Amino acid sequence: MSERQRGLGRGLSALLEEAAAEVPAAGAEASGGPRGGVREIPIEHVFRNPDQPRKVFTEAEVDELAASIREKGVLQPILVRPKPGEEGHFQIVAGERRWRAAQRAGLHAVPVIVREFNDLEVLEIGIVENVQRADLNAIEEALAYRALMDRFGRTQDAVAQVVGKSRSHVANTLRLLALPEAVQDHVLGGRLSAGHARALATASDPAGLAERVIAEGMSVRQAEALARSADR
């Protein structure tokens, strides 16, 4: 693994610190200007990345950020790359929530930092950003790890190094993808935590137990006890 890949988490942190430190000046560079630094780009020229690891954005969190943006503007620029095949358009690498909130706040332009990244780097940065900020739920995290392995040939060890987690954490997270789709949907929807999902993973009927855990508002420890007793 290259030094750039091993240090991706630290590199992203530096980029985000750079973005937070720079404030777009009046008359900042337009989209046709030289790359580098912060500039304003029309919001309709910025697009989400379909491979963004985070799939769920709650209305409440977007509304809360939109209210802040109406009052103070976008305080941290969005990290983007040139959109493949579309001159003058850009794809989000990090900052989709800010982009969504800026749209809701009625902004016509957003501050961005433009960098050149390949598809692997975009996916890795998206994972690192969200894992560092605890924005991904466990299923989103597992799907992101699986994408790195299936699409780009990453091993579990390599994934762990990129995201700054232990190999056992990566392995345990990936095991959640063996759960029935109904249980995964509960995790994605926030009705079950990762701890609940892990507690049910080895049960013979995790989907049925999940419904009971949700209906009765069980804690993780209670879910573990339920899973043990159900298979006796």
C-alpha positions in Angstrom: 0.0 0.0 0.0 1.4 3.4 -0.9 2.2 6.1 1.6 -0.6 8.2 0.2 -3.1 5.4 0.9 -1.7 4.7 4.4 -1.9 8.3 5.3 -5.3 9.0 3.7 -7.1 9.7 7.0 -4.4 12.3 8.0 -4.5 13.8 4.5 -8.2 14.2 4.6 -8.0 15.9 8.0 -5.5 18.3 6.6 -7.7 19.1 3.7 -10.7 19.6 5.9 -8.7 21.9 8.2 -7.6 23.8 5.1 -11.2 24.1 4.0 -12.3 25.3 7.5 -9.5 27.9 7.6 -10.1 29.5 4.2 -13.1 31.8 3.8 -14.1 32.7 0.2 -13.4 36.3 -0.5 -15.7 38.6 -2.5 -15.3 37.9 -6.2 -13.7 34.5 -5.5 -12.7 32.4 -8.4 -15.5 31.2 -10.7 -15.7 27.6 -12.0 -13.6 28.4 -15.0 -10.6 29.7 -12.9 -7.5 27.9 -11.8 -7.9 25.0 -9.4 -6.7 25.2 -5.8 -7.9 27.3 -2.9 -11.6 28.1 -2.1 -14.0 29.4 -4.7 -17.7 29.8 -5.2 -19.5 27.6 -7.7 -23.1 27.7 -8.8 -24.9 25.1 -6.7 -26.5 23.5 -9.8 -23.0 22.7 -11.1 -22.3 20.5 -8.0 -23.6 16.9 -7.9 -23.7 14.2 -5.3 -21.5 11.1 -5.7 -23.7 8.0 -6.3 -21.0 5.9 -4.5 -21.2 8.1 -1.4 -21.0 5.6 1.5 -23.6 7.5 3.5 -27.1 6.9 2.2 -29.3 8.2 5.0 -29.6 11.9 5.8 -32.4 12.7 8.3 -34.7 15.7 7.6 -34.0 17.0 11.1 -30.2 17.2 10.7 -30.4 18.8 7.2 -33.0 21.3 8.5 -30.8 22.2 11.4 -27.8 22.8 9.2 -29.9 24.7 6.7 -31.0 27.1 9.5 -27.3 27.6 10.5 -26.4 28.3 6.8 -29.1 30.8 6.4 -27.7 32.7 9.4 -24.0 32.2 8.9 -23.4 30.8 5.4 -21.4 27.6 4.6 -18.5 27.8 7.1 -16.6 24.8 5.7 -16.2 24.5 1.9 -17.2 21.3 0.1 -14.5 19.1 -1.2 -15.2 18.3 -4.9 -13.5 16.8 -8.0 -14.2 17.6 -11.6 -17.2 15.5 -12.7 -16.0 12.9 -15.1 -17.1 13.7 -18.7 -18.9 17.0 -17.8 -16.8 20.1 -18.2 -17.6 22.8 -15.6 -19.5 20.4 -13.3 -18.2 18.9 -10.1 -18.8 15.8 -8.0 -18.9 15.9 -4.2 -16.0 14.1 -2.5 -16.8 15.2 1.1 -19.6 17.5 2.3 -22.9 16.2 0.8 -24.8 17.1 3.9 -23.6 20.7 3.6 -24.6 20.7 -0.1 -28.1 19.4 0.8 -28.5 21.9 3.5 -27.3 24.8 1.3 -29.9 23.8 -1.3 -32.6 23.8 1.4 -31.4 27.2 2.6 -31.9 28.6 -0.9 -28.2 29.3 -1.7 -27.4 29.9 -5.4 -23.6 29.1 -5.0 -21.5 27.2 -2.5 -17.8 27.4 -1.6 -15.7 24.5 -2.8 -12.2 23.2 -2.9 -11.5 21.4 -6.2 -9.0 18.5 -6.2 -8.2 15.7 -8.6 -9.1 12.2 -7.2 -9.6 8.9 -8.9 -12.7 6.7 -8.0 -10.8 4.7 -5.4 -9.6 7.8 -3.6 -13.1 9.3 -3.7 -14.6 6.2 -2.1 -11.8 6.0 0.5 -12.1 9.6 1.4 -15.9 9.3 1.7 -15.5 6.4 4.1 -12.8 8.1 6.2 -14.7 11.4 6.5 -17.9 9.6 7.6 -16.2 7.1 9.9 -14.2 9.8 11.6 -17.3 11.8 12.3 -19.4 8.8 13.2 -21.9 9.7 10.4 -22.2 6.2 9.0 -24.5 3.6 10.5 -23.1 0.1 10.7 -24.7 -1.2 7.5 -23.5 1.8 5.5 -20.0 1.3 6.9 -20.1 -2.4 6.1 -21.3 -1.8 2.5 -18.5 0.8 2.0 -15.9 -1.7 3.2 -17.4 -4.4 0.9 -17.2 -2.0 -2.0 -13.5 -1.3 -1.3 -12.9 -5.1 -1.3 -15.0 -6.1 -4.2 -14.4 -3.2 -6.6 -10.8 -2.3 -5.8 -9.4 -5.5 -4.4 -8.7 -4.3 -0.9 -8.0 -6.8 1.8 -9.5 -6.4 5.3 -6.1 -5.4 6.5 -5.8 -2.8 3.9 -9.3 -1.4 4.6 -8.5 -1.3 8.3 -5.3 0.8 7.6 -7.1 3.2 5.3 -10.0 3.9 7.8 -7.9 3.8 10.9 -9.8 0.9 12.5 -8.7 -2.5 13.7 -9.0 -5.5 11.4 -11.4 -7.1 13.9 -13.6 -4.0 13.7 -13.7 -4.3 9.9 -14.4 -8.0 10.0 -17.1 -7.7 12.6 -18.8 -4.9 10.7 -18.7 -6.9 7.5 -20.5 -9.8 9.2 -23.6 -7.6 9.5 -24.1 -8.0 5.8 -25.0 -11.7 6.4 -28.1 -10.5 8.3 -31.4 -10.7 6.5 -32.3 -7.7 4.5 -35.2 -6.8 6.9 -32.7 -6.6 9.8 -30.3 -4.5 7.8 -33.1 -2.1 6.9 -33.9 -1.7 10.6 -30.3 -0.7 11.2 -30.3 1.7 8.2 -33.5 3.2 9.5 -32.1 3.7 13.0 -34.6 1.3 14.6 -31.8 -1.0 15.6 -28.2 -0.1 16.7 -25.1 -1.9 15.5 -25.0 -3.5 18.9 -28.5 -4.9 18.5 -27.6 -6.2 15.1 -24.5 -8.0 16.3 -26.4 -9.5 19.1 -28.9 -11.1 16.6 -26.3 -12.0 14.0 -25.9 -15.6 15.2 -29.5 -16.3 16.1 -31.5 -18.8 14.0 -34.3 -16.2 13.3 -32.7 -12.7 13.5 -35.6 -11.1 11.6 -38.2 -12.3 14.0 -36.2 -11.4 17.0 -35.5 -8.0 15.6 -39.2 -7.2 15.4 -39.6 -8.2 19.1 -36.5 -6.1 20.1 -38.0 -3.1 18.4 -41.5 -3.6 19.7 -40.3 -4.0 23.3 -37.6 -1.4 23.1 -35.0 -3.8 24.3 -31.4 -2.8 25.2 -28.5 -4.5 23.6 -27.9 -6.6 26.7 -31.6 -7.7 26.6 -31.3 -8.5 22.9 -28.2 -10.7 23.6 -30.1 -12.6 26.2 -33.1 -13.0 23.9 -30.9 -14.4 21.2 -29.3 -16.9 23.6 -32.6 -18.1 25.0 -34.3 -18.3 21.5 -31.8 -20.9 20.3 -31.8 -23.1 23.4 
